[in-house]
Amino acid sequence: MTPAARLSAAIELIETIDNQRVPAAQALKEWGTAHRFAGSGDRAAISGLVWDVLRRRASSAWIMGEDTARARLLGMLKLERGLATEAISALCDGARFAPQPLSEAERSALSQNSLDKAPAHIAGDYPEWLDSHLAEVFGADRAAEAEAMASRAPLDLRVNTLKAKREKVQSSTAHLGTTPTKWSPNGLRIEISADARNPGIHAEEAFIKGLIEVQDEGSQLAALLSAAKPGEQVIDLCAGAGGKTLALAAQMQGKGRLIATDSDKRQLAPIHERLSRAGVHNCEVRTPKGEGDALSDIRSTADLVMIDAPCTGTGTWRRNPDAKWRMRPGALEVRLKAQTEVLDRAAHLVKPGGRIAYVTCSVLPVENNGHVRAFLARHPDFAVVPPAETVTALWDKAEDFAAATRLSAEGLLMTPRRTGTDGFFVSVLRKG
């Protein structure tokens, strides 16, 4: 397919997503099935166009003065891809399979319009109802912070230190373009261009042998900040597929007791294979059965409870831009209730002197700082470990990392704009 034909296909897909109200991933999959003549490179390029339009949905429509699939794609080519008007015009020449030529209004909009006077939620590409939440945490910087959350994310890997060192794994994955992550001492990063396919990590020898796992650098750092130590009793209370469980096991160097569980047993399905591949032998997976508590025999004995809390995922908009436009206030309320419940549950598992690491992949204060304050009011025997103290003792770049984050009385916040990671909030709470 020609670049122009890919634009036409992307416009068709965006119209399908709009009209049929289907998730973007589903629309892309169905399009690929129906257009088997399109090669893998074509599918990757078209997917990249669609995801970038979703990332810049509001701002692209604003500069074009029209909220249609075509207008959003044209605006995105200017805002996200940085194409000049003439370059866009050359792609839209009306030839076979190409989009129709630019109208005078479109050419004028691309040449003259900007986001200088756009409201924050337009410039930052997020739903307007979230503006007050983002203003609470970012203030006048909210558009810039949100704009950084609207760019394509890199692919990050975590080296499994139970089996290998980062330098060796980087050497064996050099063909993927891996470079050391800026902050995480165990991370490798792969930058991915707009039209490129994600590399097949699961087919790599390093992955098959359990030397690497796909994990955003921010998630790696969140696990590191919990300061899990060899010999401790650690509970991963919302383990899911086991990403942070594996990171905790590596920090514990295979020593001590690690328990992984989740209220949704379906989420735990992949964890067994992942633990085996990573060579983790000190982890016990507890699957909930019926209404019973999988941790009924544990009370006030854990050194650390990790809570990778169920949240809105606003910090991961770079990876799932479709989600931000589908998010509704009701979903936030559901998450807040679940977060309260899991925090209170963790409080009964921690021993005196033990700690809870409360982590979200959200940037919303109501899910982060607000929850910590409410938890402390309910459980006065807990106190926040000062974020600067949490960070500085852990690794050689910790002080610079702390300066890059947003520190508060309740914890620290990573953002794509400040730390180059997904958005993560981390609060460590110690029981007196």
N, C-alpha and C positions, 0 to 999 in steps of 0.2 A: 504494500500500500504506500502511496505517496504521502508526504507530510500533510498535504491539503486534504487528502481522503481521510486521514486520521482525524483531522479537525471536524469533518462532516460526521464521522462516526461518533465522536465525542458529543457533538450537539444532539444527535439522535438519542444517545444514552441519557443525557441530562434531561431531555424532554420526557423520556420514559420514567426516570426517577421522580420528576415533578408530577406527571399526570397519574401515574399508577401508585405513587407514594410507597415505593419499594426501597429497601436498603440498597445503597450503592454497590456493595459487594455482590448482592444477589443479581442486580441488573447487569453487572459486568460479567458474571459467570454465565448468565443466560445468553448474553450477547455473544460470548466466545463459543458457546455450544452451537448457536444458530449461524455463526460465521466461521466455519472451520477452515476456510481458505486463508484466514488471517494468521500470519505466523506469530511465533512467541514474541518477537520484537515488536510487531504491530500491536499485539494485545497489551504489552507492557507500556508502550507509548500512549495508547488510548487510555489505559487506566490512569497513567500519570496526569493526563489532561483532565480527566473527570475529577480526580482527587484534588487537583490544584484549583479547579473551578469551585469545588465545595469549600476549600480553604479560604478562598477569596470571594465567596458568594455575595456578601453585602457590599463590599468596596467596589467590586467589578460592576455591579448593577448601578452603583452610585455614579461612577465616572461616565458610564454610558448613558445615564438618564433613562434606562429601560431595564426592567427585570424579566428578561427572557433568557432561554438557554443560549441563544446566539450572542446576546449582549454580554452575558456573564463570561462566556468563553473569550470574546474579544477583549473585554476588560482585563481578564486574567492574564492574557498574553502580554499586555502592557505592564501590569502591576507585579505579577509573579515571575514571568519569564523575561521581562525587560526588553521586549521587542519594540522597535520603533514602528511608527504608523506605516511607513512604506514597506517594511518587512511583513507586517500583518496583511497589508493590501496585496502583496505578491502571493500570499498563500490563499487569499480569497479572490480568485480570478474568474470564478464561474466556469472553469473548465470541467471536464467530466470528473465526477465524484468530489469536486472542490466546492466549498461554500460559495454563495453568490457574492459578487463584488461589493465592496463597502459602499454604503450610501453616503451622501454628503454629510448627513447628520452624524453618522458613525465616524467618518473620517475627522470631522470637527471635534467630536467628543474625545477621540483618542489623542488628538494633537493638542487640545487646549485644556481639557478638564483635569482636575487633580483632587486630592483628598484634603487639601488645606483647610477647608471649612466644614468638613464632614464631622458629624457627631462621633463621640468616642466609640460607640458600638458599631458604627459603620466602618470607621478607619481601622478598628481592631477586629472586625469580622466576628462578632458574637451576638447572640440573641439580646434584644434590648432589655428584656426583663432581668438579665443578669448584671446590668450596668451598676446598680447600687451595690451589689456584692463585690464586684471588682474594684469599684471606687473605694470601698472600705479598706481594702488591702493595698491597692496600688495608687490611689488618689489620681493626680493628674497624669501619672505615667501609665494608666490602665490601657490606653490605646496602643502604646508602644509595647507593653508587656504582652498584650493579646496578639498583636501583629507577629511577634516572635513565635507565638504558639500556633500561627497559621502557616508557617513554613515547613517544608518537608524535613522529617527527622532523619538522622543517620541511622545506621544499623550498628548496635553495640553488642559486644560479646564479653562474657565474663570467663576468665581463665580459672579452671578448677584447680586450686592450689593443693588439693589432695593428691593430684597426679602429675602436675607440671608447673613450670615457672613461665611467667609471661613472655620473657625474652625468647624462650624456645618455641613457644606456640606462635609468636609473631613471625618468627623465621619460617615456620612450616606453613603459615597462611599468608605469606607475602604476596602470593598470586592474587589474593582477594583485595589487596590494597590496604591491609590493616595497619593502623598506627596506634600507639599507646593513647589511652584516654587521658584527658587533662588532669582529672582529679582522682579517679579510682585507681589504686595501685594494681588492680587485677583486671583492668578493662582493656579492650581493643576496640577501635572504631573503624567502620567502613563508611565513607562518604558515598552517597548514591546520587547520580545526576537525575534530572527530571524525567528523562525518557528511559532510564535504565531499569532492567529487571533486578529484583532482589537476588543476591547470590544464593545458590542452593546449599545453604549451610548444613542442612541435615544429611547431605550426601558427602560432606567433607570427612576425611579420615579423622581429623581432630575431634569432630563432633561424635562420630561413631565410637571412638575410643573413650569418650567422656572427658575430654580435655577442655571443652568449651561448652557454654550454654548461651543462647540469645537472651540478653538482659540489658535494658537501658542502664546507662551509667548512673542515673539518679536512683534507680532501684538498688543497684549495687551499693551505693553510698548509704542508702537508708538502712540496709542490712548491716553495713560496717558500723554505723553510728549506734547500733544497739549494743555494741561491744560485747558480743557473746564470747565466752572464754572456754578453753579446754577444761573439762571436768565439771562444768555447770549442768544444772537441769534446766533445759530450755523448751518452751512450748511455742510452737507456731500455730496460733489459734485460728487463723483464716488462711490456711496453707494453700488452698486451691490446687493448681497444677504443680506447685512445689518450687517456684523460682527462688523465693527467699529462703525456703527450707534448705535448699542446696547451698546457698551462700552461707547460711548459719552453720551448716555442717562443716564447711571448709574452714570457717573461723575457729570452730571448736577443735579442728585438727583430728577429727574422728574420736575425740575423747569426751566422756560425759554422756548425758542422756538427752536425746532430742526427740520430742513428740510432735507429730504433725497431725492436725485434724482440721475439719471444716464442717460447718453446719449443713452444707450441701454436699452430700457424698458423691454426686456426679462430678463435681469439680476436682475431686481427688483421683479420678481415674488414671491420669497420666503419671502420677507421682511415683508409682512403684517402679516402672521402667526407668524413669529418670534417676532415681536413687541408685538403682543397680548399675546403670551405665556410668554414673559418677563415682562409684566405689564407696558409697556411704554405707557404713555398717552399724552406726550407733543411732539410727533413726527408727522409731516405732510409729507406724501410721495407724491412727485410730479412726475408723469409719463409724459415724453415728448410726445407731440402729433404732428405728421407731422413735419413740419420744424420750428414750433414755439419754443420759448425759455421758458422752464418751470419756469424760474426765472426772467421773463421780468419785474416784478413789484418790484424787489429787486435791489437796486443799492446803494453802499456805506453805507450799514446799518449793515452788519454782524460783530459781534465781532470775529468770527472764521470761517474760511472755511477750512474744512478738505479735502485734496486731496489724496486719496488712489490711486495713479496714475496707469494707465495701463502701464505695463512694461514687460520686458522679463522674469521675474520670476527667475532670476539666483540665488536669495537667497533661493529659495524653492527646489533646486535640490535634497535635501535629500528626499523629499516627492514625487517628480516626476522626477526620473532620466531619463526617456524616453525623456522628453522635451529637455534636454540639447543636446542630439545627433540629435534631429530634428530641432534645432534652426539654422537659416540661417541669414546672414548679412542683407538681405532684410527685415526680420521681425523686426530687431533692428531699421532700418530707419523708419518703420511705427510707431513704439512705440514712437520714439523721436518726431515725428510730432504731435502725439496725446498729448504728455506731454506738449509741448510748448503751444498748443491750450488751454488745461485745466488750465494751470498756468495763462495765459493772461486773461482767463475768470474770474478766481477767483479774480484777481487784481481789477476788477470793482465792485466786490460784497462787499469788505471789507471797513469798515468805517475807518476814521483816528484814529490811535491808535489800530486798530484791527489787526488781524494776519492771516496768512496762514500757515497751517501745511502741508508741502509737504512730502509725504511718498511714498517710493517704496519698493517692496520686491526684489530689485536688488542690486548687489554689483558693478555694472559697473559704473565707474566715469562719463561716457558720459550721463548716465541717472540720475545721482545724482549731484555731484559737478558742473559739466559742465552746467547743466540746471539752477542751482541756480545762477551761475555767469552770464549767458546769460539773465536770468530774471531780475537781478538787473541792468544790462546795459539798458534794455528796460524800466524798471520801477524804476528810481532813488529815488522815494519817499518811497521805501521799503528798509529795512535793515535786515540782519540776526541777530536774537537774539542769542548771544553767546551760543553755545551748553552747556558749563558748567553751565551757568546761567539757561538754560532751565531745566536742570536735577536736580540741587542741592536743589531746593526749593520744590520738589514734594513728596518724601517719604524717610524713614529712611535709605534705602540702596542706595540712589541715588548717593552719592559721590563715593562709591565703584563701582557702575555700570558705572559711567562716566569714571572711570579709566580703566575699562575693554574694553570699546568701542574704536573705532578709531575716535578720534575727529579731525575735520578740521575746517577751517574758514567758511565752508558752512553748516556744520551739523555734525551729528554723524552716525556711521555705526556699526551695530551689525552683528556678524557673528557666525556660529556654533562653531568655534574654540575659539573665545574670550568670548562669552556670553552664549553659549549653546542654542541659539535660532536660528530660521531661519535668513537669511540675510536680514536686514532692514536698510534703510537709512531714517533719519528724519531731516528735516530742518524747523525751525520756522522763518517765515518772518513777521516783524512788519511794518505796514504802518505808516509813519510819520504824 
